[in-house]
């Protein structure tokens, strides 16, 4: 089994896409048929999409937790700090590997693992 699609909903999709761009994602802005415009980026065989909230949503799901193994770990961490991204955990060695935890614009925690 492998993950093929991950959809995030956001109050501000453009701001959220800009945040994930800092991690190395390259987004396209498009829509499928009559659906809402959204951002989409490839991650190997999977797609990460960032959509606006649905009409019935009043806020994002802050309980979703993401984790990415990233290339260029140190330079990415430096870039995040230059952009004043909030860190829930500074880079540290853990039982799960060397990682940092940051907070995206929608208050989701994102684990960044050193490849």
Secondary structure, DSSP 8 states (H G I E B T S, - for coil): ----EEEEEESSHHHHHHHHHTTT---EEE-STTS--EEEEEETTEEEEEEE--TT-SS--TT-EEEEEESSHHHHHHHHHHTT--EEEEEEEETTEEEEEEE-TTS-EEEEEE-
